[in-house]
Amino acid sequence: MSSVTDDDVPLDLAHGDPLDLEGLLTLERVDDDVYRGRCHAGLPKRAFGGHIAAQSLTAAGGTVTREHAAHSLHGYFLSAGNPHDPITYRVERLRDGRCYRSRRVTATQDGTAIFTLSASFKLPEVTPDRQPVMPAVPPPEELPDPYEAWSRVRPDEYRDAVTARVMSMRFVPSEDVDGDRPLGIAEQFVWLEPAHSLPDDPLMHVCALTYGSDMTLASTAALDRQPHRSLQRGPSRVFMTSLDHAVWFHRPFRADDWMLFAQQSPSAVDGRGLSMGNFWTRDGHLVATVVQESLMRPVRRIDHEND
């Protein structure tokens, strides 16, 4: 959990319980602007990209004061991380202005960069507020828990899924979304909520949203891979992994209540899929916008009987 001893002293990061989201987002400080963490698997033998991005933002936030809130991040996934090895996060302090502060984080394993993050933090300002209307969808309490069916049909895979233990999900059926569906655009609406409450630390909440933003966004670009269709099926026919990821945080929020992640994918071509989404609080506030490009390739299966 983060702590601060003075208004001008950066946050101090300590160890947490790795079995909940707070623990997954907590890093060990090993030197000035250097942190260490571990990321669980997303795909087999590959560290979950949302976890790496969230820990990178945690590291960047550890070098600014509590008053400077994260307002944007841009990250590139350079190589598949190993979920069994520690990750070192090195923070560069690019600029410390009066209002804005910029950081760059490089995540490495065994001396090789696997992810880079640029993050910006700012002091709050009072200005006019404008946003669209939240999509009209059923509340999460009226929707089934997809993990229950997943645990019955594919129990071994479910037991290994850390995300299922730390983040609850509810998928909104497309027929329950008001309005016309635009042609050529794939859509997905998902309610997300951490399994446990989070401390009163704004950095923890933006990092929790960052973690959740990578759980379903890439799958929006591939109808075969959308979790509400694939959790109960066998292996997907499409291999997908994140290439880059960007988040803009618009308004203060708490991430430990249900939030609606309204997602769209306008393009899938050239082995790449582009997806974007908005995070809404239950009371209708637009709190973040996410854009991601992902690698999309057909899975090449080997028929061993014909080798």
C-alpha positions in Angstrom: 0.0 0.0 0.0 1.2 3.5 -0.8 2.1 6.1 1.8 3.3 9.6 1.8 5.2 11.5 4.6 5.2 15.0 3.2 3.4 16.9 0.4 6.7 17.2 -1.5 7.9 13.6 -0.9 7.1 10.9 -3.6 5.0 7.9 -2.7 6.6 5.1 -0.8 5.7 1.6 -2.1 5.7 -1.5 0.1 4.8 -5.1 -0.2 1.2 -6.3 -0.4 -0.8 -9.5 -0.5 -0.2 -11.1 -3.9 -3.6 -12.9 -3.7 -5.7 -9.8 -4.3 -5.5 -6.9 -6.8 -3.9 -4.6 -4.3 -1.0 -7.1 -3.8 -0.6 -7.6 -7.5 -0.2 -3.8 -8.0 2.3 -3.3 -5.2 6.1 -3.2 -6.0 9.3 -3.5 -4.0 11.5 -0.4 -4.1 15.1 -1.7 -4.7 16.8 1.7 -5.4 16.1 5.3 -6.3 13.5 5.1 -9.1 14.0 1.4 -9.5 11.3 -1.1 -8.5 10.8 -4.9 -8.7 7.6 -7.0 -9.2 6.3 -10.2 -10.6 3.5 -10.5 -13.1 1.2 -13.5 -13.4 0.5 -15.3 -16.7 -2.2 -14.2 -19.2 -1.6 -16.6 -22.0 0.4 -19.7 -21.1 4.1 -18.9 -20.5 3.4 -15.1 -21.2 3.0 -12.5 -18.5 -0.3 -10.7 -18.6 0.1 -7.4 -20.3 -2.4 -5.5 -18.2 -0.5 -6.5 -15.1 2.8 -5.3 -16.6 1.3 -1.9 -17.7 -0.4 -1.4 -14.3 2.9 -2.2 -12.4 4.7 0.2 -14.7 2.2 2.9 -13.8 2.7 2.1 -10.2 6.4 2.6 -10.5 6.0 5.9 -12.3 3.5 7.1 -9.7 6.0 6.2 -7.0 8.1 9.1 -8.2 5.5 11.9 -8.0 3.6 13.5 -5.1 0.1 12.4 -4.2 -1.3 15.6 -5.5 -0.1 14.8 -9.1 -2.8 12.5 -10.5 -2.1 10.2 -13.5 -4.0 11.5 -16.5 -2.5 9.4 -19.4 -0.3 6.5 -20.3 1.1 5.1 -23.5 2.8 1.7 -23.6 4.5 -0.6 -26.1 4.8 -4.4 -25.5 8.2 -5.3 -26.9 8.5 -8.9 -25.9 6.6 -11.6 -24.1 7.3 -11.4 -20.4 8.0 -14.6 -18.4 5.6 -15.0 -15.5 8.1 -17.0 -13.5 10.8 -14.3 -13.4 10.9 -11.0 -11.6 10.5 -7.8 -13.6 12.6 -4.7 -12.9 11.0 -1.3 -13.5 13.3 1.7 -14.1 11.8 5.2 -14.0 13.2 8.2 -15.9 12.1 11.6 -14.7 11.6 13.4 -18.0 10.1 16.6 -16.7 8.9 18.1 -13.5 6.8 21.2 -14.3 4.6 23.2 -12.0 1.4 21.4 -13.1 2.5 18.5 -15.3 5.1 15.8 -14.6 6.3 13.3 -17.2 7.9 9.8 -16.6 9.2 7.0 -18.7 9.4 3.5 -17.4 11.3 0.6 -18.9 10.4 -2.9 -17.7 13.1 -5.5 -18.1 13.8 -9.2 -17.5 17.3 -10.5 -17.5 18.5 -7.2 -18.9 16.0 -7.3 -21.9 13.3 -4.7 -22.3 9.9 -6.2 -22.5 7.7 -3.1 -22.1 8.0 0.7 -22.2 5.6 3.2 -20.7 5.3 6.9 -20.9 3.0 8.4 -18.3 1.9 11.9 -17.4 0.7 13.3 -14.1 -0.9 16.7 -13.3 -2.4 18.8 -10.6 -6.2 19.1 -10.6 -7.9 22.2 -12.2 -11.4 23.5 -12.0 -12.8 23.8 -15.6 -16.1 23.2 -17.4 -17.2 19.6 -17.5 -18.6 17.8 -20.5 -19.3 14.1 -21.4 -21.7 12.0 -23.4 -24.5 9.8 -21.9 -23.6 6.4 -20.5 -24.9 3.4 -22.6 -28.1 1.9 -21.3 -27.4 -1.7 -20.3 -28.6 -4.1 -17.6 -26.9 -3.7 -14.2 -24.3 -6.4 -13.3 -26.6 -7.9 -10.7 -29.0 -9.0 -13.5 -26.3 -10.8 -15.5 -24.8 -14.3 -15.0 -21.3 -14.9 -13.6 -19.3 -16.3 -16.6 -16.7 -17.8 -14.2 -19.2 -20.3 -12.9 -19.7 -22.0 -16.3 -16.0 -21.7 -17.1 -15.1 -23.5 -13.8 -17.4 -26.4 -14.7 -16.5 -26.8 -18.4 -12.7 -26.1 -18.2 -11.8 -26.4 -14.5 -8.0 -26.8 -15.1 -7.8 -23.6 -17.1 -10.0 -21.8 -14.6 -7.8 -22.7 -11.6 -4.8 -21.2 -13.3 -6.5 -17.9 -14.2 -5.4 -15.3 -11.7 -7.6 -12.7 -13.2 -10.7 -14.8 -12.3 -9.7 -14.6 -8.6 -9.0 -10.9 -8.5 -11.5 -9.3 -11.0 -15.2 -10.1 -11.3 -16.8 -9.8 -14.8 -20.3 -9.7 -16.2 -20.9 -9.7 -20.0 -23.8 -7.7 -21.4 -25.6 -9.7 -24.2 -25.7 -7.7 -27.4 -29.5 -7.9 -27.6 -29.7 -6.0 -24.2 -27.8 -3.0 -25.5 -30.1 -0.1 -26.6 -29.6 1.6 -30.0 -28.6 0.4 -33.5 -25.5 -1.6 -34.0 -23.1 0.2 -36.5 -22.1 -1.9 -39.5 -18.5 -3.1 -39.6 -17.8 -2.4 -35.9 -17.5 -5.1 -33.4 -18.8 -4.3 -29.9 -18.5 -5.7 -26.4 -19.9 -4.4 -23.1 -18.4 -5.8 -19.9 -18.9 -4.9 -16.2 -15.7 -5.2 -14.2 -15.1 -5.1 -10.4 -12.2 -6.1 -8.2 -12.9 -9.0 -6.0 -11.8 -7.0 -2.9 -11.9 -3.3 -1.9 -8.9 -1.1 -2.5 -7.3 1.5 -0.2 -8.1 5.2 -0.4 -5.1 5.8 -2.8 -5.9 7.4 -6.2 -2.8 5.8 -7.7 -4.1 2.3 -6.7 -7.4 2.9 -8.5 -6.0 4.2 -11.8 -3.6 1.2 -11.8 -6.5 -1.2 -11.0 -8.4 0.2 -14.0 -5.3 -0.2 -16.2 -5.1 -3.8 -15.1 -8.7 -4.5 -16.0 -8.5 -2.5 -19.3 -6.4 -5.3 -20.9 -8.6 -8.2 -19.9 -11.2 -8.1 -22.8 -10.2 -5.2 -25.1 -8.1 -7.1 -27.6 -10.8 -9.8 -27.9 -13.3 -7.2 -29.1 -11.5 -7.2 -32.4 -12.0 -10.9 -32.9 -15.5 -12.3 -32.4 -14.1 -15.8 -32.0 -12.0 -14.7 -29.1 -14.6 -12.6 -27.2 -14.6 -14.2 -23.7 -18.4 -14.5 -23.4 -18.2 -16.8 -26.5 -14.9 -18.5 -25.8 -14.8 -19.2 -22.0 -16.8 -22.4 -22.5 -15.2 -23.5 -25.8 -11.9 -25.1 -26.6 -8.8 -23.2 -27.6 -9.4 -20.1 -29.7 -8.8 -20.2 -33.5 -7.1 -16.8 -33.2 -3.8 -16.0 -31.4 -3.9 -12.5 -29.9 -1.5 -10.4 -27.9 -1.3 -6.7 -27.2 1.1 -4.5 -29.3 0.5 -1.1 -27.7 -1.9 0.3 -25.1 -3.0 3.8 -24.2 -5.3 5.1 -21.4 -6.6 8.6 -20.7 -8.0 9.2 -17.2 -10.7 11.9 -17.3 -12.1 12.2 -13.8 -11.4 11.0 -10.2 -13.0 7.6 -9.5 -12.9 4.5 -7.4 -12.1 1.3 -9.2 -13.5 -1.0 -6.5 -17.1 -0.8 -7.5 -18.7 -2.1 -10.8 -17.6 -0.1 -13.8 -18.9 -0.6 -17.3 -16.3 -1.1 -20.0 -18.0 -0.2 -23.4 -15.8 -1.4 -26.2 -15.7 -1.1 -30.0 -13.3 -2.4 -32.7 -13.5 -0.4 -36.0 -10.8 -2.3 -37.8 -9.1 -5.8 -38.1 -6.6 -6.1 -41.0 -3.0 -7.0 -41.7 -2.7 -9.2 -38.7 -3.7 -6.4 -36.4 -6.9 -5.4 -34.6 -7.7 -2.0 -33.2 -10.0 -1.7 -30.2 -11.1 1.2 -28.0 -13.3 1.6 -25.0 -14.8 3.8 -22.4 -15.0 3.2 -18.6 -18.1 4.3 -16.9 -19.0 4.4 -13.2 -22.3 3.0 -12.1 -23.7 6.5 -11.6 -22.9 7.5 -15.2 -19.5 9.3 -15.1 -17.0 8.7 -18.0 -13.7 8.2 -16.1 -11.3 6.7 -18.7 -10.8 6.0 -22.4 -8.6 3.2 -23.7 -7.2 2.4 -27.1 -5.2 -0.7 -28.0 -3.8 -2.4 -31.1 -3.3 -6.1 -30.9 -1.6 -8.8 -33.0 -4.2 -11.2 -34.5 -3.2 -14.3 -36.3 -4.9 -17.7 -37.1 -3.6 -20.4 -34.8 -1.7 -23.0 -36.8 -2.5 -26.4 -35.4 -0.4 -29.4 -36.2 -2.1 -32.7 -37.0 0.4 -35.1 -35.4 -1.4 -38.1 -37.0 -0.3 -36.9 -40.4 3.3 -36.0 -39.5 
